[in-house]
Amino acid sequence: MAKVGEVKLIGAWPSPFVMRPRIALNLKGVEYEFLEEKFGGKSDLLLRSNPVHKKIPVLLHADRPICESLVIVQYIDKSWPSSGPSILPSDPYDRAIARFWAAYIDEKWFPSMSGIARAQGEEAKKAAIDQVAEGLSLLEDAFGKISKGKPFFGGDAIGFLDIALGCFIGWLRVTERTQGVKLLDEAKVPGLAKWAGRFCADGAVKGVMPETEKLAEFAKLIMGKFKAPPPQ
Amino acid sequence: MADEVILLDFWPSMFGMRCRIALAAKGVKYEYKDEDLRNKSELLLKMNPIHKKIPVLVHNGKPVCESLVILQYIDETWSDKCPLLPSDPYQRAQARFWVDYVDKKFYELGRKVWSTKGEEQETAKKEMIESLKLLEGELGDKPFFGGEKLGFLDVAIVPFSTWFYAYEMCGNFSLEAECPKFMAWTKRCMEIESVSKSLVDPHKVYGFVLQLKKAFGIE
C-alpha cells in the first residue's frame, strides 16, 4: 500500500499520455497527488525529474522518477501486483501482441492524429483524416481478434492496450467535431465505437477523461496560440 | 514437442542483431532467414502484414514483431536462462526508458550521419556524441548497463556499435576519441560469446552503407 504522499504524478489534464498512468493508478486503487503543470511552461520539478525529455507524464514514487507513459503503466502494474486486475496479459504471447499494438499506436497512429491539425489545405486534411481512419480500421481488426468477444482488449477488465488507445478517445471526439467527420464510426468500426463508450464509462476512466466540451475549448485556445497538435 | 523458432532478419540490421543476441544468450535453437528487403518473402509479408519489416520472430508458427517486443517475449518465454530485464520494477522501468531513448534518438541520428552532409551532418554528429555521453552517464562505473552481467539495455544498444565504423568514415570523426568509456563497454560486450557471434563485421557494414549511398545517389 502506498503511503500518503508517496505517489505523485506530474501531468496536465488534457494530455492523453498523462491519462494513461492515471487510469492505471485508478485500476490499482492507488492514491496519488496530481501535480498539474501550467500550460506554456515547465516546472523545476519536471525539468529535474525528466531531464532527458522534459515531458509529462512523470511518476514520482518515493521521490524516484519514472518517465514515458507506457513505461510508467508497466511499472505501476509490477509495483502493485496484488491490487486490482493485472494490467498486462498473463501470457507472454498475448503480452507481445499488446505491446506490438501499443507501439503501433504511439509510433504510427498518434502521429497521424496530430497530422490532421498540422495539415494545410483541404486535400492534405482529407489525406490525414483518411490515414487516421485506416489506422482505426486496423485497430478494429485487432480488437476483434484480441478481445475474443469480451468487452475490452484486456478481456473482462481494462488492460494495457485499452489504456494505450483509450486515452485518445477525448481528442478523437474533439477532432470529429472540429473537422466534421466521424472517426469512431459505428458503421465502419462498430467494435471500437462500442468499446469507446464502455471505456469512458469505466470507473477507472470516468474521473480522468475530460468532457469533450472542455477539451474542445482547450483545443481552440492552443490552436489559436500555436497552431499546434494536441499537447504531450 | 520441440519448439520451432524462426528469425526473419537482414544481416546488417541492428534491430535483428538484438534478437540474435537474446536467442544466443538463452541457448535457443532457431532458423535464421536472411531477407532480401527489395524482394520480401511471402513469409515475411504474411507474418508482419502491418509493417512488412524485419526482424520477425516466428515461434511455433506465431509471429512476434518489433525488436523490443521480441526481446521481451524471448526474455519471458525462455525465462530459465540469462534473464535480461531486471526483476526490480524500478530498474525495469529505467531499462525500458533508456531503450526507448536509444530507439527514438539513435537510429535517426545514425542515418543522418551517414546520409547527409554539411550542417545537417555536423548537427547529427554533435547530437550523437551527446547521446553517447548521456548513455555513459547511465552506465556509470558498472561493467554493463545490466550491472555485473549483460542486460536488456546492453542487448538493445550494442548492435549499434557495428555501425560506428561506417558513421566515423562517413562523418570523418572518431567516436572512440569522444566517448572512450562507451567504446570500452562495447569491447566488454564483445568478449561475451552470445554477442560476438551475433554481431556482424563493422567493415562489412561500411561496405553495405557505401552501396546504399551509391543506390540513393548520395555523395
Interface residues (C-beta under 8 A of the other chain):
Chain A: V52 H53 H61 R64 I66 C67 E68 V71 I72 Q74 Y75 K78 S79 P92 Y93 R95 A96 R99 F100 A103 Y104 L138
Chain B: I50 H59 K62 V64 C65 E66 L68 V69 I70 Q72 Y73 E76 T77 P89 Y90 R92 A93 R96 F97 D100 Y101 L134
